[in-house]
Amino acid sequence: MSRSVEFFDRQFERQVQGAATGLNPFEQSALPHLRGRVLDFGCGLGALSLAAARSGCTVHALDGSEVAVRHLRRIAEAERLPICAEVADLRTHRLTELFDTVVSIGLLMFFDCATAERALAELDSHLLPGGTLIVNVLVEGTTYMDMFDPQGYCLFERDALTRRFSTWEIVSSTWDDFAALGGLKKSFATVIARKPVAASSAVPANR
């Protein structure tokens, strides 16, 4: 188990015990754009997956944390929601289905940059033409690093996602800074982009 997964297992346990499992600001901004069959790639405790399923979407939720997936399954089963939640090593996981919406919030920066790029290409290739991709990552300028595994992480360039999807319809592109412990900060980039109906693969970013 990587240091990052261990970090989030502990955080997820605290959140479940404290009932602090609502949508974060990035998930709230993503919710209006979800439709059809949704992939939640790095679902965490599943707040967005649950909200999507409750609004009529069918959800495939993946995460590396058994704590998180167990929590999500328990609620989905209790409410009879159309959610398939699975534990997976998302650094190497290969998708086998196509989706109308693909979401990856707060995940890809925990991979080394080459792995993050491969994962992003995997998400792109399994999004249907006309579908919506929502990606949120930490970017350069982030100084709070406690959650990272020193063996591999990737702080994206601030405009890497907008460059990569420059041939798509950019619905939204935002940058947000949040204060962290010790006077440090987390800097995020979030892109919501619609894949062209006659799409070729997105142009890779140079990082």
RODO-2510 file (C-alpha; in nm, 4 decimals, decimal comma):
residues 207
     n   res          X          Y          Z
     1     m     0,0000     0,0000     0,0000
     2     s     0,1405     0,3410    -0,0951
     3     r     0,1926     0,6207     0,1555
     4     s    -0,0817     0,8212    -0,0180
     5     v    -0,3394     0,5422     0,0170
     6     e    -0,2462     0,5009     0,3841
     7     f    -0,2824     0,8775     0,4341
     8     f    -0,6307     0,8785     0,2845
     9     d    -0,7414     0,5601     0,4602
    10     r    -0,6760     0,7389     0,7906
    11     q    -0,8485     1,0544     0,6686
    12     f    -1,1501     0,8618     0,5390
    13     e    -1,1850     0,6780     0,8715
    14     r    -1,1924     1,0120     1,0549
    15     q    -1,4447     1,1562     0,8091
    16     v    -1,6793     0,8592     0,8388
    17     q    -1,6622     0,8661     1,2182
    18     g    -1,7278     1,2401     1,2166
    19     a    -1,9998     1,2134     0,9502
    20     a    -1,8068     1,4676     0,7385
    21     t    -1,8800     1,3040     0,4028
    22     g    -2,0537     1,5745     0,2002
    23     l    -1,9573     1,7116    -0,1402
    24     n    -1,6390     1,9180    -0,1514
    25     p    -1,6348     2,2386    -0,3611
    26     f    -1,4925     2,0608    -0,6676
    27     e    -1,7566     1,7891    -0,6521
    28     q    -2,0287     2,0516    -0,6148
    29     s    -1,9088     2,2240    -0,9332
    30     a    -1,8942     1,8898    -1,1173
    31     l    -2,2414     1,7684    -1,0219
    32     p    -2,4457     1,9738    -1,2756
    33     h    -2,2358     1,8288    -1,5614
    34     l    -2,2928     1,4594    -1,4841
    35     r    -2,5173     1,2560    -1,7109
    36     g    -2,5730     0,9016    -1,8319
    37     r    -2,3114     0,6439    -1,7403
    38     v    -2,0546     0,8058    -1,5099
    39     l    -1,7036     0,6935    -1,4196
    40     d    -1,5837     0,8290    -1,0837
    41     f    -1,2104     0,7578    -1,1068
    42     g    -1,0760     0,8043    -0,7563
    43     c    -1,4166     0,8274    -0,5884
    44     g    -1,2969     0,8589    -0,2295
    45     l    -1,5880     0,8187     0,0107
    46     g    -1,8243     0,8457    -0,2836
    47     a    -2,0131     1,1670    -0,2138
    48     l    -2,0174     1,2556    -0,5834
    49     s    -2,1039     0,8996    -0,6905
    50     l    -2,3974     0,8983    -0,4511
    51     a    -2,5214     1,2388    -0,5671
    52     a    -2,4917     1,1309    -0,9317
    53     a    -2,6818     0,8066    -0,8743
    54     r    -2,9525     0,9837    -0,6762
    55     s    -2,9993     1,2219    -0,9714
    56     g    -3,0497     0,9367    -1,2194
    57     c    -2,6993     0,8466    -1,3391
    58     t    -2,5488     0,4973    -1,3420
    59     v    -2,2081     0,5063    -1,1729
    60     h    -1,8908     0,3006    -1,1869
    61     a    -1,6794     0,4134    -0,8889
    62     l    -1,3140     0,3174    -0,8413
    63     d    -1,0686     0,3920    -0,5604
    64     g    -0,7534     0,2511    -0,4065
    65     s    -0,8920     0,2780    -0,0523
    66     e    -1,0804    -0,0218     0,0853
    67     v    -1,2132     0,2026     0,3634
    68     a    -1,3690     0,4369     0,1095
    69     v    -1,5149     0,1704    -0,1178
    70     r    -1,6616    -0,0235     0,1749
    71     h    -1,8349     0,2947     0,2965
    72     l    -1,9734     0,3724    -0,0501
    73     r    -2,0986     0,0167    -0,1064
    74     r    -2,2805     0,0173     0,2268
    75     i    -2,4780     0,3315     0,1410
    76     a    -2,5408     0,2311    -0,2217
    77     e    -2,6779    -0,1065    -0,1155
    78     a    -2,8952     0,0465     0,1563
    79     e    -3,0484     0,2932    -0,0915
    80     r    -3,0520     0,0483    -0,3851
    81     l    -2,8555     0,2923    -0,5986
    82     p    -2,7085     0,2001    -0,9422
    83     i    -2,3455     0,2165    -0,8285
    84     c    -2,0754    -0,0420    -0,8924
    85     a    -1,7923     0,0390    -0,6490
    86     e    -1,4590    -0,1416    -0,6710
    87     v    -1,1155    -0,1264    -0,5117
    88     a    -0,8467    -0,0899    -0,7782
    89     d    -0,4860     0,0166    -0,8188
    90     l    -0,5620     0,3149    -1,0385
    91     r    -0,1997     0,3503    -1,1447
    92     t    -0,2374     0,0377    -1,3593
    93     h    -0,6138    -0,0168    -1,3891
    94     r    -0,7475    -0,0667    -1,7415
    95     l    -1,1022     0,0327    -1,8257
    96     t    -1,3241    -0,1918    -2,0363
    97     e    -1,6358     0,0240    -2,0846
    98     l    -1,7279     0,3585    -2,2387
    99     f    -1,8822     0,6431    -2,0398
   100     d    -2,0877     0,9562    -2,1005
   101     t    -1,9104     1,1390    -1,8174
   102     v    -1,5668     1,0777    -1,6689
   103     v    -1,4643     1,2410    -1,3416
   104     s    -1,1272     1,2356    -1,1681
   105     i    -1,1133     1,4779    -0,8777
   106     g    -0,8039     1,5017    -0,6591
   107     l    -0,6293     1,1878    -0,7802
   108     l    -0,3837     1,2077    -1,0708
   109     m    -0,1222     1,4135    -0,8830
   110     f    -0,0599     1,1114    -0,6594
   111     f     0,0957     0,9263    -0,9549
   112     d     0,4344     0,9999    -1,1047
   113     c     0,3954     1,2235    -1,4094
   114     a     0,4343     0,9466    -1,6681
   115     t     0,1695     0,7360    -1,4929
   116     a    -0,0610     1,0375    -1,4562
   117     e    -0,0336     1,0991    -1,8301
   118     r    -0,1145     0,7346    -1,9099
   119     a    -0,4148     0,7431    -1,6773
   120     l    -0,5405     1,0633    -1,8375
   121     a    -0,5084     0,9055    -2,1817
   122     e    -0,7012     0,6011    -2,0543
   123     l    -0,9832     0,8268    -1,9310
   124     d    -0,9892     1,0141    -2,2632
   125     s    -1,0081     0,6935    -2,4666
   126     h    -1,3049     0,5608    -2,2650
   127     l    -1,5117     0,8795    -2,2863
   128     l    -1,7749     0,8765    -2,5590
   129     p    -1,7652     1,1540    -2,8232
   130     g    -1,9776     1,4408    -2,6960
   131     g    -1,9133     1,3296    -2,3390
   132     t    -1,7801     1,5431    -2,0558
   133     l    -1,4467     1,5016    -1,8782
   134     i    -1,3947     1,6628    -1,5371
   135     v    -1,0404     1,6614    -1,3995
   136     n    -0,9036     1,8279    -1,0868
   137     v    -0,5363     1,8136    -0,9827
   138     l    -0,2857     1,9846    -0,7591
   139     v    -0,0507     2,2113    -0,9506
   140     e     0,2829     2,3867    -0,9136
   141     g     0,2699     2,6330    -0,6260
   142     t     0,1384     2,3697    -0,3834
   143     t     0,3525     2,3706    -0,0679
   144     y     0,1588     2,1238     0,1521
   145     m     0,3139     1,7860     0,0657
   146     d     0,2289     1,5554     0,3598
   147     m    -0,0127     1,3420     0,1559
   148     f     0,2390     1,2548    -0,1157
   149     d     0,4450     0,9387    -0,1471
   150     p     0,8038     1,0624    -0,2038
   151     q     0,8519     0,7787    -0,4537
   152     g     0,6090     0,9292    -0,7022
   153     y     0,3820     1,2290    -0,7431
   154     c     0,3154     1,4968    -1,0030
   155     l     0,2462     1,8642    -0,9518
   156     f     0,1012     1,9657    -1,2884
   157     e     0,1877     2,2931    -1,4579
   158     r    -0,0954     2,5375    -1,3932
   159     d    -0,2210     2,5364    -1,7523
   160     a    -0,1337     2,1735    -1,8390
   161     l    -0,4946     2,0559    -1,8529
   162     t    -0,6223     2,3450    -2,0648
   163     r    -0,3336     2,2880    -2,3084
   164     r    -0,3987     1,9165    -2,3244
   165     f    -0,7654     1,9633    -2,4071
   166     s    -0,7287     2,2717    -2,6227
   167     t    -0,9085     2,1013    -2,9140
   168     w    -1,2123     2,0269    -2,6956
   169     e    -1,4880     2,2607    -2,5832
   170     i    -1,3639     2,3977    -2,2507
   171     v    -1,6768     2,4398    -2,0420
   172     s    -1,4851     2,5631    -1,7374
   173     s    -1,1222     2,6124    -1,6371
   174     t    -1,0421     2,7370    -1,2876
   175     w    -0,7518     2,7719    -1,0441
   176     d    -0,8040     2,7691    -0,6680
   177     d    -0,5721     2,8123    -0,3700
   178     f    -0,6612     2,6741    -0,0260
   179     a    -0,4794     2,7315     0,3017
   180     a    -0,3244     2,4221     0,4615
   181     l    -0,1654     2,3462     0,7971
   182     g     0,1507     2,5311     0,8935
   183     g     0,0869     2,8317     0,6725
   184     l     0,1181     2,6153     0,3612
   185     k    -0,1200     2,5963     0,0653
   186     k    -0,2782     2,3639    -0,1874
   187     s    -0,3132     2,4974    -0,5417
   188     f    -0,5641     2,3251    -0,7704
   189     a    -0,6543     2,3363    -1,1380
   190     t    -0,9936     2,2089    -1,2513
   191     v    -1,1044     2,1606    -1,6100
   192     i    -1,4473     2,0617    -1,7378
   193     a    -1,4258     1,9831    -2,1097
   194     r    -1,6587     1,8318    -2,3679
   195     k    -1,5087     1,5848    -2,6155
   196     p    -1,5766     1,6713    -2,9801
   197     v    -1,8239     1,4423    -3,1511
   198     a    -1,5669     1,3708    -3,4198
   199     a    -1,2804     1,3646    -3,1718
   200     s    -0,9264     1,2556    -3,2140
   201     s    -0,7183     1,2115    -2,9004
   202     a    -0,6377     1,5251    -2,7057
   203     v    -0,2985     1,6854    -2,7614
   204     p    -0,0549     1,5722    -2,4890
   205     a     0,0734     1,8403    -2,2545
   206     n     0,4487     1,8967    -2,2248
   207     r     0,5390     1,8689    -1,8596
***
